[in-house]
Amino acid sequence: MSALADVLEIFSLFYLVSGFAVLESLQRRFRRDLYHLGILYEMLKGRAILMFLLVVALTVANQLSQKKAFKGIDLKVLD
């Protein structure tokens, strides 16, 4: 994979981990407040969906660049 894909993968992992850190912090602060945890659960579910779509987009872009589907357009990042 290209360097851009590696950077995006690291960014998406950081994005997900930061979401879980926020959830753990709020879980300690609002242990009995299920409303806040429900909102955070929905946010994390949205993050997981976005990460899945990002992985699918990166996979498709990588496959297209390897097959030279876009003739004349180079999708690879210059090293």
Number of C-alpha atoms within 10 A of each C-alpha: 11 13 12 14 18 12 10 14 16 11 13 19 12 12 15 16 13 13 18 15 11 12 19 15 12 15 16 9 10 13 12 10 11 11 10 14 17 11 12 19 15 11 14 20 13 12 16 16 12 14 18 13 12 16 16 12 12 19 14 12 16 17 13 13 16 13 10 13 12 11 8 7 9 12 15 15 10 8 5
